Amino acid sequence: MNSIELSKKIGGKIEVNSKIKLSKDNLAVLYTPGVADVCNAIAKNKKLSFEYTIRKNSVAVISDGSAVLGLGNIGPEAGLPVMEGKALLFKELGGVDAFPIVLATQDTEEIIKTIKFLEPTFGGINIEDISAPRCFEIEERLKRELSIPVFHDDQHGTAIIVLAGLINSLKVVKKDIKKVKIVISGAGAAGVAITKLLIRYGAKNIVVVDSRGIIFKNRDGGLNSSKMEISSITNRYNIQGTIEHALEGADVFIGVSAPNILNSVHISKMNADAIVFSMSNPVPEIMPEEAKKGGAKIVATGRSDYANQLNNVLVFPGVFRGALDNGIKKITYAHKLAAACAIADLIKKPTVDMIVPEALDPRVAKAVATVFKK
């Protein structure tokens, strides 16, 4: 049975269930008149909504459908199946009740306003599949203006799992994060977040490439505000040119851009024991066989049919499990760095074919959640 057949049969991936079986005896307690006591208590102290209602364990998964997977701007209705899937993973792996919400607007201010209106219902907000650079402003504004945690998974979930994989890959090839040259293809939400997190971890030499080539200071054209920032914190030698130029003498390639943009010749220009994270989905920047043909030592993708799947599912269930359980209002760089280390630490002896846990490893969400303990 394929995805369309299954979706038609089950009519969505999630449903709402009652925690208590309704009966004549408890109706007056669960609903009227008993529920008035709970309402009055919360009216006097709004914080009690985190104890007495679904807010204690609920997250909104919100998208405008503008950057869905590798499909692009397909709109909110077409993005809903992805949000449903995300909600399923939240529940199955983190025990978090997640509600998929798609918005019929791609206006930045309208999205911010709408999510602020929704705040009283939820314990956290997971932003999903909103295109760059709007996603940066939306997240930053919401983090400042809401009193519950806001997490853009396309940015930070991807960055955390990439860092976890890189920590263990560098152990295998015996290289130092402070000394390696890292090339990142893609300067959208994921590429920018990966760059910033790797720098926080200690990376010193990162070159970022977009569709126009290497990002460097004062490049003419094609630099929005987020790329301007990237140009100021990367490319220490201010090199210019194409992705091929960037890969010369590189130790690490991280792709979050477009399919089939590299071949084995490109990889052969990298240093010995090269690390290649080719994460465009469903078709990566370079297939693992081709990368290894070019001399790559470790290859990872976002796919489940190859070794070393770098999947955000290893991140977001544990992030919100920990944030909800510990009343965390802001998810910080310290949390993200600790989460990456916690994931990496689950692999005691990393190898070329095992740098992160498998996608459905039940240990992961618990390990990530522990980094949020106060």
N, C-alpha and C positions, 0 to 999 in steps of 0.2 A: 504494500500500500504506500503510495507516494504522499508527499506533504499536502497536496491539494485534496486528495481523496480523504485523508485523515481529518483535515480541517473541516471539510464538509460534514463528515460523519459525527464529529464531536462538537462542532459549533463553538469553537474557542477552547483555549487550553486551561482556563481556570474557571472557578465558580465560587460563590459565597456559601458557607455552611454555618449553621448555628453551633455555638459551643455548648449550649444547654438545650435539652429537649423540652419543647414547649408543652405545658400541661395546664389544666384548669387551676391547679393549685399554685403554680408559679407565675401565671399571667399577671396577676396584680403586683408582683414584685418586679418582674422583668419589664413590664410596661406600666400603664396607668393603673392605680395611682402611685405605686411605689417609686417609679422612675423620677417623680418630682423631687424626692429627697436628694437624689444624685444631682439633678439639675441645680437645685438650690445650693448644694455644697460647692459645685464648680463655679457658680455665679459669684460666690464669696471668695473663691481662690481658684483662678484659672489653671494653676499648675496641677490641680487634682485631675484635670482632663487626661494627663499622662498616666494616671493610676486607674481611673474608673472607666476609660473608654478605649476604643481601638487605637488611639494615638500612641499608646504604650508600645505597640508592635507594628505600626503601619508606615508604609512609604509610598509616595506617589511616583510613578514612573512616567515622566512627561516628555513629549516630543511634539514638534511641529511638522515632522515628516520631510524636513528639508535636506537631510543628509543620512539617508537610511542605508546601512551596510555599505555595499559598493554600488548600490542602485541609484544613488543621488537624490534629487528633489522629486519624490514621488507622491508627496502629499500626506495628510494625516490619516486618511482612511487606509491607504496602502501601508502605512507605517504601523498600524495597530497590531498586526500579527507579531511583529518584533517586540512590541511593548508587552504583549501577552506572554510571549516566550520568556522575557526578562522576569516578569512577575512569577512565572512558574519556577524559574531557577532560584529566585529569592526565597520562595517557600520551601522548595525541596532541599536546598543546600544550607540555607541560613535560618529557616524557621520564621522568616519575616513575611508578614502579609503585605503584598504589594498590589497596587491598583493601577492598571494601565490607563493613561489619560492622553489623548491626542487633541491638539488645539487647531482650530480653523483660522489661524492667523500666523504669519511669519514676521509680524512687526515686533521689533524688540521691546518697545515700551508696553505693548499690549500683552505680550508673553509675561513680562515681569509683573505687571499689574494683576494678571489672572492668577499667577502662582501665589502672589501675596494674598489674594482673596481666599485661596485654598488652604492657607497655612493652618487655620484652626482645626482642620480635620486630620492632619498627618503629623507623624513624629519625625519625618525626614523627607527630603526631595531628591530624587535621582533624575537628573536631566539626561536626555538621550537623543542622539541623532538630530542635533541642531547644528546647522552649518557654521563654519568659521567665516569671518571673525565675530559674528553676532554672539556665538556661544560664550566667548570670553567675557563680553560685557554683561550678558545675562547672568552668568554664574557669579561674577564678582559683585554685581549689584545685589543679587539675592543673598549672598553670604553676608553682606553688610546690613541688609534690611530685614532679614528674617531671624528668628530666635531658635530655629531648628537647623540641623545639618543639611547642607546642600552639596551634592557631589555630581560632577559631570563625568560619567563613566567613560565616555569616549576619550576624554583627556586623561584622567587620573587612574582609572582602572587599567588602561593600556600602559601608561607609564610605569605603574607599580609592577605589573607582570613582566614588562621588558627589563626593568632593573633586576628583578628576582632572577630572571633567566641569565642576564649578563653577569651577575655576581658569581653564579655557579659556572658559567662558561669560562670566565677568566680564571677560575680555580683550575679547571681542566687543562687549559693551555698555558697556565702559569704566567699570566701577564697582569700588570698593575693598571687599575682604572686611571691612575694619575698620569700614566705614560702612553696609553694607547691612543691611536687616532680613530675617531668614530665618525662615520658618515651617516647622516639621517636623510632619507629621501621622503619628502612630504613635510610641508609646513602648515598643515591644517591643525585641527584641534589636537590630534594625537601627537603629531610631530613636535609641536611647540611644548606640550606637557612633558614628553619624554626628554626633550632637551633640557628643560629647567630642572627636572628631577635628577637627571644624570649629573648635572653641574652641582647640585646640592650634595650628591653622594661623593663627589670628588673628581669627576671628569674634567680635564683641562683642555683637551684638543678635540672639539666637535665642529664638523662642517655640515651645514644643512643645505639641502638642494630642493628647489621647487621646480615647477614645470618650465621655468625660464633659465634654470641653471643654478649655479652656486649662489647662495645669498652672501653678499659682502657689503661692507659699509659704503653708503652713498651710491648703491647700484641704481641706475636709471630705470624707473618703471617697475611695476609689479611688487612694490613693497607697501603693504597695508600696515596698520599700526602694530600688529603683533609681529610681523616680519621685521619691521624696523627695530623692535626690541631684540629680536633674535640676532639681527646683524650686529648689535652692540655687545652681545655676550658670547658669540661664537666666532669661528674662523680667525683664530689668533694671528695667522700669517696673511690674512686678507687675500687668499687665493681666489682666482676667478676661472670661469669656464663651465664645462659640462659635468655631468655626473661621472663621466669617465675620468676627467681630470681629478675630481674629488677622491676617487677610489685609489689613486696611485699612492702606494705606501700606507694604506689604511689597514687597521687591524679588525675593525668591526663595521659591518653594514647593517643598518636598521631601516627597513622599508615599511612605510605606512602611506603609500601613494597610489600606484597604479600597476596593473598586471603587465608582465612580460616586458619590462623596460631594461632588463639586464640579460647577459648571456655569460657563458663560461670565460670568454676572453676578458670581460670586465673584471670578473672575480680573480683572474690570474694576475691582475695588476696589484692586488692586495698583498700584504705581508704574509709570511708563512703562518700556518695555524690560524687562518682567518675565521672569524665568527660572522655568520650571515643569518640575520633575522628578517625573513621575507614574509611580511604579514598582511599584504593586500589580500582581501577575500572576495570571492572564492578562489580567484586565480592570483597567485603571488607574483611579486616583482621578478622572481626567478624560481623555477621549480627546483626542489632539493637535488635531484639527480644532476641537473645542469650546474648548480652551484658547486657540488662536490667534484664534478669534472674539471672545474676551474681551480680546484685546490682548497676549497673551504673545509675546515676541520669540523666545525659544528654548524649545523643548519637547523633553524626553527621556522615554523610557519604558524598561521592561525588555524590550520586544518587538522581535523581529527584522524585523517588517514595517513599521517606521517608522524614520526617521532618528534618530540619536543613541541607540543602544541602550546602556543602562548595565547591563552584565552582569558578574557576578562572575568569569566565565571569563577576563576580562582581568587577574585578580588572582592567584587561588590557585595556578595552575600555576607562575608565576614566583616567588611567595613561597616555596614549598617547594623549587623548584629551587635557589634561592639559599641557603636555610637548610641544605639537605642538603649542598650542595657546599662550604659554608664552616663546617660544624660549629657552626651557631648553635643555642644552647640556648633562648634566649628571643627572641620577636619583640616588639620594642619600639615605642613611639610614633614614635621616630626612623625606624625601618624603614618604618612605615606611611606617614608623611609623605613620605619619600623615594620610596616606591613610587608614590604618587599623582602626585608631580611627574614621575617618570620616564614614566608613562603619558601625562600631559598634554603633556610635551615632544615626544612622537612626532608630534603635530599641530603643525607649524611655523606654519601660518596658519589658526587655527580660524575657522569660519564658523557661521552659525546652524544649519546642517545637518550640521556635522562638528566635534564638540567632543571626541570620543574616537576611538581607532582602532576599526575593525570587530572584531567578536567573535573572528574566527579569524585575525586579523593575526599572522603568525608572528614579528614583531619584538617583540611585547609581553612574552612570558615572559622572553626574554633581557634586555630592558631592566629589568624588575622584579628579576630575579635579581642584576643587577649591584649593587644597593643593599645587598646583604648581604656584599659583599666586606669582609674585615677590613682 
